[in-house]
Amino acid sequence: MKIGLDMQSRQTQDSRDRGIGRYSLSLALAMLRQRRGHEFSILLNGRFKRSLNLVMDDFGIEPGDPQVRIYQTLPHSTEWHAQDAWRHEASKLLRQSSLAAMGLDMVHCTSLFENPAGDASTSWGDVPTGSLHAVTLYDLIPYSFQDIYLRDPTMRASYLRKIQQLRDADLLLAISDFSRAEAIERLGIDPHRVVNIAGAADARFQEVDIDPGTRASLLARFGLGRFVMYTGGIDHRKNIERLIQAYASLPRELVAQFQLVIVCSVQLAQKEELQRLAASHGLAPDRLVMTGFVSDQDLLHFYNLCELFVFPSWCEGFGLPVLEAMQCGAPVIAAGTSSLPEVVGFPEALFDPYSISDISAKIRRALEDEAFRAALKEHGRLQAQKFSWDASATLALDAMEESHDRRGPRNTLVPVAETSPDRPTLAFVSPLPPGKSGIASYSAELLPYLEEHYEITLICSSGEINEPYLEANFQVKTPEWLRENASAFDRIVYQFGNSDHHTYMFRLLEELPGTVVLHDFWLSNILEHTQLHNPEPYIWDQYLHYAHGWPALARRVGRGHDRAAITAFPANRRVIDGAIGVILHSQFSAALATSWYGDDMMANIRVVKHQRSVAPKFDKAAAKAKLGLRPDEWLVCSFGFIDATKHSLRLARSFLASDLHHQRKARLVFVGQNPGDDYGREMAELVAGSAGRVSFTGFAADEDYALYLQAADAAVQLRGQSRGETSGAALDCLAHEVPLVINDNGAFSQIPDVAVIKLADDFDDATLTTTLNGLMDDPARLQAISVAGRHYLVEECHPRITALHYRDAIEAFHREHPGALRLATVDRLGLLASQHQPGSGDFDLAVAAVQANFPKRATQSHLYVDERLFDGMDREDEGAWKAALLAPGESRIEMLGLGSGGYINPVGRTASFLGLEAIALPATGIDLRQDDMFLLSPRSAFADTEQQAGLARLLRDAAMQQSRVVWYWPSLARDVATLGLARVSEAWLRYSAEGHAIVVDTEADARWLCDHQLLMGTAAAGSLPIFHPIDSAIRNVAGLRALVRDGEAEGWQIAKAVVATPHAWVATDAALNTRVGVLRDGCLVATGNDGYLVYGPYARVPAGRYTLAIWGALDPPVSETSAQTRFEVATDSGKTVLKEGPLSEGQGPIAEASIVLEAPSHDLELRIWVDSGASLAFRGYYLSPVESAPHLLQGS
């Protein structure tokens, strides 16, 4: 099976570090250890960008690992707010459409009931995915106690919708027998669909020897002696109030001997309420200790040090803290309700959670009865061994496999006619008779059979045809009509060739994507012809650039006919990328696709053999008579235009040298046109000297073409340079049972050897002459070859078979091709927009997410370089970049332009930069692909409004595509000097967090940026590596390219920050408070009132000496007395002021001071006072140990 593990439970703040997140990770890792031959994918929501790497670290995998599948949803998509309704529903469609494209057999949702006020999306059912859905069932506590947990109508409605999802799930993986029974009894779910897989505690929770120093430090830190412990959260059902009352009713000597410690995060209001409850029951303040959030290491030590662990919760889905405590050797007592009896497994350890006296009695017994406490500890150790993640994973995989076996295989392909009584509508875009094109005849032959599967409308350039059957059975429309009526069609199919019959198809395909049948792999002839002779002045250059980049454009000569360019480059990539799947006619063409564009291209390609029906019976003698030949006069034909690529002259000369000419008086006729070039003139001279034995017909009408097929005694079809085209003429020969000589080249290779006389691809003239000599010597052999050729057509190439293969390919493309899935998802979003009004920009954002979820495959990654980096470039750098732009390689370089709220490829500027003045191309949009990379100039971050909007959009889309973004700042010092630190840092704060690295030209710039970026950027920006060249002489394009691609490069190093282990906060941190300020552009800004602009963050800081740096902008006061600003650094609940002083006017660091902490501070606080006249914008501050702190005011 293909199993997807949706790990949003490890991404959201609500779940990652709580029991649900830990449970999900442990179970997933255990299933991955077992695997059982299943293919697993880790499914992550790209909306939670900061957690992506954390989850990958959880699984020990690197970014880019194919096991990780990232889908994009929308921000602010909560279910709770009416203004978010469209984004919420759109996120559901985005996620489900993405999962549908993955072809998963089973999707395991590890946390269905994620916070409805958050952005997680866990639903299914809006988009058919073809997958089974398994859900981890933790509990139904809110459902069972709705008056407590679901009082809010919005929350209740949201939760009940998720309950329906539970009912619809194919499999529920319950974490206890209690939860399983709840699902069966309360929700009425079939017992076969609910399996108890239990759970386990993390292996880190175990009995450990704690050294005396660590023990003493922990107890001193929290003010503890011997203690009774609880952990597991503060909630109504956790029963903390009764626990406190039961503890307070213990004998005084026990209360004096043992403290009650509540080890978990607790909000201030909850803490104060519980303290009041304890005081009202006579407990001294030090008897009840609430630690707040503690680290895993501290929690482990608490479990190991406690005299007793009490768990009074009256309802749990499992009760993981109980198992963790037992695994650590703690004596455990717990409530005798819900799942806890099965986890504890010891009736004597249970109490009535609703009875304060029963809880108190059990605590007292455990503390006073040493034998009982020893029994609790021993039982706990044994009981904990019954639970393991491997056992849970085994149960989970067994249940998944059984559910899958009950359902049967996924996505079984059935004929369209069996899936729907109505045939899908299909627009068939092709040349049609009377067009002088082999593809016109091909289509006319195929359509009667394809019509069995689709309701077809024909589209041709003129809108008129001249073929009786097609006229009688199909509507015929123009491309313009299709543009106006495209919504009427479920499918579009394009028959593409390399002739002027297909000129209009290129732009039509760009507007209306569909499946492309590529009859010729090379499209360069028609593209050049269209550019030179039609009002499409750029199309050849555009398609050449798109497919092959600047190296190909640089080879193109002038703006006229360039045979070398059209021979060298197929220029078809834009057609392939714009198609919803491509049908090729031979494995040779498929091999060309992979050789040009890589093996991944085959995911979008199907090979369907060129069809041909066996010709009706005909009279050969009569056909010869019409051509003026005697019945016994041997006729050898070669069909198609005369050209060196078909070895036409070599065939003529070999024929004239053969016995067929000298002894048998046979004739060789080229049924096709002779060109007017040098090759054609040479052929004309040879024909003139052949005494009528060699001739060519010129263009042959269909009737004449058929007459030669009927009259021919043998045919020779040779290829010297195949460009992926299919020889319909060769198949015509087989259809008329004409013995056929071919060479093993291109599409000819797939014709069975028994059906033809097949020469080597690189045959010589002598071999060809010998083969011609033997044609008339063995009639029986020729007859056998003819019969084998006919059999091949009947069994493998009949139009009915081809039509079936067409249908299978088209439908597979529309199920699986990213282009089809993009269109289908955008259509669903459009329908949603008619039901819920999207907000401004929402639909555009959703489309960007669609592009990221269904990316175009990249055979060559692109490095887009901000065009601002080319401004003022010196001659040496200019030469290096020109060479890089023109160099073929694994990734290609393009310029990037920002403006008008978007981003473009300014190809005209690049052409001018390269000196390709003959090539004038308009700027084009950029369709981001997987593996695209960006080298951006920070100058774009403080450019004009339109360019900043373009940058913001680019960074948004690049983040969705997981593209690498590196900032290159060669002008750092100049920009700061010119624009000022405030403006530069403001822009940097806004954008730098979206990058992967920063590159500067000198070590001095790198060190300056290290010192400043903590407060110029966000916390994420502060972690960006800053690269500089070891020696400025080795700075080069190749190094920059490697840094963007790989995150490292020879000759470049990461700058080491001077600041060591700083304690830094920015104005946007929630830990910093304000009474008279507002947040604006990343700063706390004074609003003209007296009071504290900043106070907080009440941080824990070790003892030591520090340098304090405060960053912001302080304008000169209106008058000397009108504005007083000062700062204070305090500890001990603000009672002890460590340092105070004024703030300096200016921008950047506005204060610097030395701080001495004689002892660790648990609540270090910075206070900044302003009065009504102050004009102060506070950005942030940090402390750094004085031994390594830089003098931040220097050079600022």
C-alpha positions, 0 to 999 in steps of 0.5 A: 500500500501507499500510506500517507501519514498526515503529521500536522499534529507535529506542526501546530503549536497546539499539538506538537509538544503535547501528548497528541504530537508525541503520540503521533510521532512515536506511532509513525516512527514505529510504523516506519521501522516495520514498513512491511513493504508498504510505501510511506509518505510524510504529509506536511502542511506548508502553511506551517512553514517554520515547523517543516524542518522540525518535523523532518528532523523528527524523522531524521530526513533531509529537506527534499526527501521524496518521502516528504509530501508538502501541500499548501493551504491558506493562512487565516483559514479558521473555521470560527470567523465568518470572514475566513469562511472562503479560505477555510473551505478553499484550504479543504479543497487544496489539501484534498486535491493534493492528496488525490494527486498522490495516489495514496491507498491510505491516509492516516490523519493523526489529529482530526480535532486540531484547534478549529481556531487555527489553520490546520486542515484535516477534513476529507470528502469534498474531493474524491481522493480514492484513498481510505481514511484512518483516524487516530481516535484519542477520546470523545470527551468534548462530545460526552461533556458538551455542556462543559466543553462545547458551550460556544455554538461555533465551537460546538458546530465545528466539533460536531462536523468533525464527529461526522468525519469520524463516522465517515472514516474507514478506520478508527485507531483508538488509543484505548479500549475505553475510547473504542467503546465510546466510538461504538456506543456513542457514535454507533460505529461498526465495531469492525472499523474501530481497533484499539492499538493502545500506546506507549511512553517515550523511551526517554522516560525511565528510571535514572540515577540523578546525581546529587548536584542535579537533584539539589539544583532542581529542588532549589530552583522550584523551592522543593523538598519531598513532594507528591506530583501531578502532571497532565494539564489544567482542565475541568476534567483533570480534577485539580481542585479535588486533588488540592482539597484531598491533599489539604485534608491529609494529616498536618504532619503529612502536609508538612512532610510532602509538598504537592507539585503541579508540573505543567503549563498554567495560565496566570488566572488559573494559577491565582484561582488554585492558590486561592483555593489552597489558601482557603483550605489552610495550605501555606503558600509553599505547600502547593507549587505550580512549576509552569512549563518544564523541559523534558529533562526536568519532567524526567527528573520530577518523575524519578524524584517524586514520592508519589504520582497522583492522577485524578482525572475523571476522563482520559482517552489513555492517560499517558502521564500515568504510563510515563510515571510508572516507566520512571519507577514512580508509585502511581495512583489514579482515578478508577474511571475511563481508560485509567484502569486498563493503563494502571492495571492494579485495582488497589491503585485506583480511587473514586475521582469524585470523592475527595475523601477517597482521593485523600485516603489513597494518597495517605495510604501510599505515603504512610504504607511503605509496603503499599508504595513498594507494591505500586512501584513494582507493579508499575515497572511490570505494567509499563513493559506491556506497552510498546510502540512496536506493538501499537504499530503492529496493531495499526498496520494489521488494521490498515491492511485488513481495511484495504483488503476489504475495500479492494485495489484503488483506481481500477481502470474501467472503460468510460462507457461503464463509469457513466452513461454519458460520454465525456465531451471532447474537442478534437483539434486537428488538420482535416481533409481536404488539408494536404497533411498526413495528420489530416488523413490520420485523424479521419481514420481514427475519429470513427473509433474514438467517437465510441468513447467521446462525444466529439466536436471537430476543430480545424483552422477553417471550420470546414472539411471535405470528407463525407463521413466526418461531415455526416457525423461531427460538428465542425467549428473554428478555433475562435469558436472553441475559445468562446465555448471551451467550458462545454468540453470535458477534454481537448485533444490536439494533433500537433505536427511540424507543418503550417497546418498547426500554426494556430495551435500553439497559442490555442494550447497556451489558452486552453490546455489539453492532451497533445498528440505529438506526431513530430518531436521537432517543432522548430520548422513550423515555429520559425515559419510562423515567426517569419511569415505570420503575425507572430513576431516572437514565437520562434524565439520565445519557444526556443528560449523556453526550451533551450535557454540563452545558449540556443538563442545565441546560436541563432543567426540573425532573424531570417531562416536558420537551418542550423537552429531548426535542425539542432533544437526541437523547441517543443518543451513549451508544448509539452509543458502546456499539455495535459499529457502527451501521446507519442507514437514510438518508443524512439520519440519517448527516448528523444524526450528523455534525452532532451528533458530527463527521465521524469518527463515520461510521467507525462507521456504515453506511447500509442502506436500510429494506427492504420487499417488494412486496405480493402481488396484491390486489383493490382493489375488495374492499378498498374494499367492506370499508371501505364505499366504492364502487369509484369513490370516491377514497380518499386516505390518510395513515398514522401518528399525527397530529402537527404534525411530519407536517403533519397539519392542513395536509394536512386543510385543503389537502384540504378546499380542493382539487377532490378534496373539492369536485368529486370527493367524495374522502375523506381518512383518517388511518390512525392515532391522534389525540393528546389534546393541543391539536393533536389537539383542533383536528384533531377539530374539523376532522374534525367539520366536514368532513361525513365527508370527513376522518376518522381511524381511531385505532390501526389493527390490522395487518389494518386497516392493510393494508386501507387500503393496498390500498384507497387511490388515493393517499397523502400522507406529509409531514414537517416536522421529521424526527429521523432516523426512517424512514417505513415507511409511505411504503415500504408505499405503494410496495409496494402501488403507491399513488401517493405524495406526499411532501416532500423532507425527511429520509429521504424525500430518498433515494426517487427522484423518478420513484417519487413526487410530491415537493414541496419540503421547505418547501412552502406550502399552495397548492402542496399544494392544487394537487398534490392537485387534479392527482391524478385528472387524469392516470391515466397519470402515476400509473401510471408513478409506481407502477411506478417505486416498485415497481421501486425496492423490487425493485432496492434495498429487497428484504429479501434485499438488505437482509440482504446489506448487514446481513451486510457491515456487521456483519462489517466492524464486527467486523473493524474497529470498535474496540469489537469489537477491544477485546472480541476482544483481552480474550477472547484475554487471558482465554484466555491467563490460563487458560494462564499465570497473570497476576500481581496487577494484570496483567490489569487493566493489560492491559485498560487497554492494550487501551482505549488501543490501541482508543480510543473516538473523541472528538467532543468532548474532555473536560477533567477538573478535579481536584475538589480544586481546587474546595475553598475556591474564592473566589466569583470563581473559583467563578463563572468555573468555573460559567460554564465548565462550562455553556459549550458548546465544543470541549471540555467540562469535568467534575470528576474524583474520585480514590479507592478505587484508581480515578478517577470523574466525581463528577457529583452534586458537579458538579450541586450546585456548579452549583446543579442540585439537581433533578438527582441523579446517582450518580458514574460511571466515566470511559472515557478517550478520545483527546484527553481532558485533565487538570488535576490538583491536586498535593494528590492526590499526598500524599492518603490511600493510596486516592486516591494509588492512584487517581492512579497508575492515572489517570496510567498510563491517561492516559499510555497514551492520550497524554493531556495532564496539567497540574498546577495548584498554587494552594496551593503555598506553603501546602502546603509550610508546612503539610505540610513540604517533605519530604512534598511533595517525596516525593509530587512525586518519585513523580508529577510526571514524568507531567505536561506542565506545572505551573501556579502563580498567582504568579511568586514561586511559579514561581521557587521551584518552578524552584529546587526541582523539580530535586531534588523530582522526577526528571530528567524532572520537572525539564524540566517547564515552569512557567507563571504569569500575567504579571499575577495579575489575568488569571488565568482559566479560559480561560487554564488551559484553553488551557494544558492543551490547547495548552501555551500561553496569552495572558497566561501565561509560562514561568518562567525557572529561576534555575539555569543549566546545573546538574549534577544527580543524584538518589539513584536515578541509577545513577551514584551508588553506596552501601555502607551505604544502600538505596533507599527512596521515591526516597532513599538511606537509611542502614541503621545501618552505618558507611560511605559512604552516597553516592559518585559520580558521577565526572562531567565538570564544566568549570572554574569556581566552583559552588554545591553544594546537597545535599538530603535529611532528617537527623534529630537524633542520639540523642546528640551523639557517636552520629552523625557525618555529613559530606560531601566533594567530590573529584576526581583519583580521589578524591585531591584534596578540594575541599570538606568539611563537616557536614550540617545537621539538617532537611529539604530542602537540608541542605548548601550550599557553594562549589566552585572547579574550577581545571581541568576535572574528569573524575571529580568525586565527592561522598562522604557518610559516615555512622556507625551512629547516623545517620538520613539520607535522601539525595535528591540534589544539584546544582552550579550556576555561582556567577554564577547560583546561588540561595541554596537554603537561603533560604525552604526 
